């Protein structure tokens, strides 16, 4: 399924982040400087929060993860326990990542919203040499190929920042999934920690400028929920069926499926060598 779910991005026309010290490194979950507070517990990075959410029934593992000063160490600390992760992890991990990004925005509004808006209308891509689920792999042709789920969640969040007020984003509702717990307590509404004045974001309609001048506009339905991400159309040599990807991987709700408006792209099969898939078992 991975090949059919992939996207291909032109590096030169995209906002690509890899290392946290680079211009857009703050988009990474590994980036410091975006502290979080959930259930009274201080968490240094969104990466640590995401990893801790694997183990709602293991508060001692959650504490072990969030007490690490390095986000990479926090991620590594989770690995020995992954066989004991919540049983539905593969089904809820994208929603949990989206929630983590919302918390990062609410509690670091000034810096994170500015960084998102600085990306303009360009595709946001996490470059990764191995992970083509959350990110995209570089190719010899200067493109990046992968599902880029994290990048697409960031694009979705960017549209939210553009179209909704600061007040409406000050609080993040808990996910409606079983056992949404942190350090032995149910996760409730997470609010902004800072004392910034409530400055409303200008309410603008979502807009999109195609990357290619002669490219057809393609609106991509959201990964989940009803917000909309807009991405440049895949190049003509890439055969991508977005509808199948969304139906099969993200299990869109019945209402969305009933509309019949999911875009489909028909085109010739790619003659180029596909990107090397992530190693089996490599999962964020």
C-alpha positions as CSV (number, residue, x, y, z in Angstrom):
1,X,0.0,0.0,0.0
2,X,2.9,2.4,0.7
3,X,3.6,3.1,-3.0
4,X,0.0,4.1,-3.7
5,X,-0.1,6.4,-0.6
6,X,3.1,8.3,-1.5
7,X,3.6,11.9,-2.5
8,X,6.4,13.3,-4.5
9,X,7.7,16.8,-3.6
10,X,10.1,19.1,-5.5
11,X,12.7,20.1,-2.9
12,X,13.3,23.5,-4.5
13,X,9.6,24.4,-4.2
14,X,9.0,23.0,-0.7
15,X,9.7,23.9,2.9
16,X,11.9,21.0,3.9
17,X,13.1,20.4,7.5
18,X,15.5,17.8,8.7
19,X,17.8,19.3,11.4
20,X,16.4,21.3,14.3
21,X,19.0,24.1,14.0
22,X,18.1,24.9,10.4
23,X,15.7,27.6,9.3
24,X,12.5,25.6,9.7
25,X,13.8,23.2,12.2
26,X,11.2,24.3,14.7
27,X,8.6,22.4,12.7
28,X,10.3,19.2,13.9
29,X,8.9,17.4,17.0
30,X,12.6,17.1,18.1
31,X,12.9,20.9,18.3
32,X,13.5,22.4,21.7
33,X,12.1,25.8,22.8
34,X,8.5,24.6,22.6
35,X,7.8,23.4,26.2
36,X,4.5,21.8,27.0
37,X,2.4,21.3,30.1
38,X,-0.1,18.4,30.3
39,X,-1.8,17.2,33.5
40,X,0.6,19.5,35.5
41,X,3.6,17.7,34.0
42,X,6.3,19.7,32.1
43,X,7.3,18.1,28.8
44,X,10.3,19.6,26.9
45,X,9.3,18.6,23.3
46,X,6.3,17.4,21.3
47,X,8.3,14.2,20.5
48,X,8.5,13.3,24.2
49,X,4.7,13.9,24.5
50,X,3.9,11.8,21.5
51,X,6.1,8.9,22.6
52,X,4.6,9.0,26.1
53,X,1.1,8.6,24.6
54,X,2.0,5.1,23.5
55,X,1.8,3.9,27.1
56,X,-1.3,5.2,28.9
57,X,-1.4,2.2,31.2
58,X,2.3,2.5,32.0
59,X,2.7,5.8,33.9
60,X,6.2,4.9,35.0
61,X,7.3,4.6,31.4
62,X,5.6,7.9,30.6
63,X,7.6,9.6,33.3
64,X,10.8,7.9,32.2
65,X,10.3,9.3,28.7
66,X,9.4,12.9,29.7
67,X,12.1,13.3,32.2
68,X,14.8,13.0,29.5
69,X,16.4,16.3,28.5
70,X,17.1,15.1,24.9
71,X,14.1,14.4,22.6
72,X,16.1,11.6,20.8
73,X,16.9,10.0,24.2
74,X,13.2,10.2,25.1
75,X,12.3,8.4,21.8
76,X,15.0,5.7,22.5
77,X,13.8,5.2,26.0
78,X,10.4,4.2,24.6
79,X,11.8,1.4,22.4
80,X,12.2,-1.4,24.9
81,X,8.6,-1.0,25.9
82,X,7.0,-0.8,22.5
83,X,5.7,-4.4,22.6
84,X,3.6,-3.2,25.5
85,X,2.2,-0.1,23.7
86,X,-1.5,0.5,23.6
87,X,-3.0,-2.2,21.3
88,X,-4.6,0.3,19.0
89,X,-1.5,2.4,18.5
90,X,-1.3,2.0,14.7
91,X,-5.0,3.2,14.5
92,X,-4.7,6.2,16.7
93,X,-1.1,7.4,16.3
94,X,-2.0,10.0,13.5
95,X,-4.7,11.5,15.7
96,X,-2.4,11.6,18.7
97,X,0.3,13.3,16.6
98,X,-2.3,15.9,15.4
99,X,-3.3,16.5,19.0
100,X,0.4,16.9,20.1
101,X,0.8,19.6,17.3
102,X,-2.3,21.4,18.5
103,X,-0.9,21.5,22.1
104,X,2.4,22.7,20.7
105,X,0.6,25.5,19.0
106,X,-1.7,26.5,21.9
107,X,1.2,26.7,24.4
108,X,3.7,28.3,22.1
109,X,1.4,30.4,20.0
110,X,3.7,33.4,19.2
111,X,6.7,31.4,18.0
112,X,5.0,28.3,16.4
113,X,2.2,30.2,14.6
114,X,4.7,32.6,13.2
115,X,6.9,29.7,11.9
116,X,3.9,28.0,10.3
117,X,2.8,31.2,8.5
118,X,6.4,31.9,7.4
119,X,6.1,28.7,5.2
120,X,3.6,30.6,3.0
121,X,1.7,28.3,0.6
122,X,4.5,25.9,0.0
123,X,4.3,22.2,0.8
124,X,5.9,21.3,4.1
125,X,8.0,18.2,4.0
126,X,9.9,16.3,6.8
127,X,13.0,14.9,5.1
128,X,14.0,11.4,6.4
129,X,16.4,8.9,5.0
130,X,14.5,5.9,6.4
131,X,11.0,6.9,7.5
132,X,8.6,7.4,4.5
133,X,5.5,7.4,6.7
134,X,5.9,10.5,8.7
135,X,8.4,12.0,6.3
136,X,9.7,11.6,2.7
137,X,12.9,10.1,1.4
138,X,15.4,12.1,-0.8
139,X,16.0,10.8,-4.3
140,X,18.8,11.3,-6.8
141,X,16.5,13.4,-8.9
142,X,16.2,16.1,-6.3
143,X,12.7,15.1,-5.2
144,X,11.4,13.8,-1.9
145,X,9.1,10.7,-1.9
146,X,7.0,9.4,0.9
147,X,3.7,9.7,2.7
148,X,4.9,12.8,4.6
149,X,2.1,12.5,7.2
150,X,3.8,14.9,9.6
151,X,4.3,17.5,6.9
152,X,0.7,17.2,5.8
153,X,-0.5,17.6,9.4
154,X,1.6,20.8,9.7
155,X,0.0,22.0,6.4
156,X,-3.4,21.3,7.9
157,X,-2.5,23.2,11.1
158,X,-1.2,26.1,9.0
159,X,-4.6,26.5,7.4
160,X,-6.2,26.4,10.8
161,X,-3.9,29.3,12.0
162,X,-4.9,31.3,8.9
163,X,-8.6,30.8,9.2
164,X,-9.4,30.6,12.9
165,X,-9.0,33.1,15.7
166,X,-6.3,32.8,18.4
167,X,-9.0,32.5,21.1
168,X,-10.5,29.4,19.4
169,X,-7.0,27.8,19.4
170,X,-6.1,28.6,23.0
171,X,-7.6,25.3,24.2
172,X,-7.2,21.8,22.9
173,X,-9.9,19.3,23.5
174,X,-9.0,15.7,24.5
175,X,-9.2,13.0,21.9
176,X,-12.2,10.7,22.0
177,X,-10.2,7.5,22.2
178,X,-10.1,4.9,24.9
179,X,-7.6,5.3,27.8
180,X,-6.4,8.8,26.8
181,X,-4.3,9.0,30.0
182,X,-1.2,10.8,31.1
183,X,0.6,10.0,34.4
184,X,-2.4,8.1,35.8
185,X,-4.9,10.8,35.0
186,X,-7.3,11.3,32.1
187,X,-6.2,14.1,29.7
188,X,-8.7,16.9,29.8
189,X,-8.7,20.2,28.0
190,X,-5.2,21.5,27.5
191,X,-4.9,25.3,27.6
192,X,-2.3,27.9,26.7
193,X,0.2,28.4,29.5
194,X,1.6,31.8,28.4
195,X,0.3,35.3,29.3
196,X,0.3,36.6,25.8
197,X,-2.6,39.0,25.0
198,X,-5.4,37.4,23.0
199,X,-4.6,38.6,19.5
200,X,-7.1,37.3,16.9
201,X,-5.7,36.0,13.7
202,X,-7.2,37.7,10.6
203,X,-9.9,35.4,9.3
204,X,-9.0,34.6,5.7
205,X,-10.3,32.1,3.3
206,X,-7.9,29.3,2.6
207,X,-6.1,29.8,-0.7
208,X,-3.5,27.9,-2.7
209,X,-1.2,28.7,-5.5
210,X,-0.2,25.8,-7.7
211,X,3.5,25.0,-7.8
212,X,3.5,24.4,-11.5
213,X,2.0,27.2,-13.6
214,X,0.3,24.7,-15.9
215,X,-0.7,22.3,-13.1
216,X,-4.3,21.5,-12.3
217,X,-5.6,22.5,-8.9
218,X,-6.1,19.4,-6.8
219,X,-7.8,19.7,-3.4
220,X,-6.8,16.9,-1.1
221,X,-9.3,15.9,1.6
222,X,-8.0,16.0,5.2
223,X,-6.2,13.1,6.8
224,X,-9.1,12.9,9.3
225,X,-11.8,15.3,10.3
226,X,-13.2,17.9,7.9
227,X,-10.5,20.4,7.7
228,X,-8.8,20.6,4.3
229,X,-5.2,20.5,3.3
230,X,-4.3,21.8,-0.1
231,X,-1.2,20.5,-1.8
232,X,0.3,20.9,-5.2
233,X,-0.8,18.2,-7.7
234,X,1.6,15.2,-8.0
235,X,3.8,15.4,-11.1
236,X,2.3,13.6,-14.2
237,X,4.8,10.7,-13.9
238,X,3.5,9.8,-10.4
239,X,0.4,7.6,-10.2
240,X,-1.3,8.5,-6.9
241,X,-4.8,7.5,-5.9
242,X,-5.5,9.8,-3.0
243,X,-9.0,8.5,-2.5
244,X,-7.8,4.9,-2.0
245,X,-5.1,6.0,0.4
246,X,-7.5,8.0,2.5
247,X,-10.3,5.4,2.5
248,X,-8.0,2.4,3.4
249,X,-5.5,4.0,5.7
250,X,-7.3,6.7,7.6
251,X,-10.8,5.2,7.5
252,X,-12.7,8.4,6.6
253,X,-16.0,8.6,8.3
254,X,-19.2,7.6,6.5
255,X,-20.4,11.1,5.9
256,X,-17.2,12.0,4.0
257,X,-17.4,8.8,2.0
258,X,-21.0,9.4,1.1
259,X,-20.2,12.8,-0.5
260,X,-18.4,11.2,-3.4
261,X,-16.1,14.2,-3.8
262,X,-12.8,12.5,-3.0
263,X,-10.4,13.4,-5.9
264,X,-9.0,10.6,-8.0
265,X,-5.9,11.1,-10.2
266,X,-5.5,8.9,-13.2
267,X,-2.2,8.8,-15.1
268,X,0.6,6.6,-16.4
269,X,2.4,4.3,-14.0
270,X,5.7,5.7,-12.9
271,X,8.6,4.3,-14.9
272,X,11.1,5.5,-12.4
273,X,12.5,3.3,-9.6
274,X,10.4,3.6,-6.5
275,X,11.9,5.0,-3.4
276,X,13.4,2.5,-1.0
277,X,10.7,1.6,1.6
278,X,11.3,2.0,5.3
279,X,12.7,-1.1,7.0
280,X,10.2,-3.4,8.4
281,X,9.4,-2.5,11.9
282,X,10.7,1.1,11.5
283,X,7.9,3.2,12.9
284,X,7.9,6.4,14.8
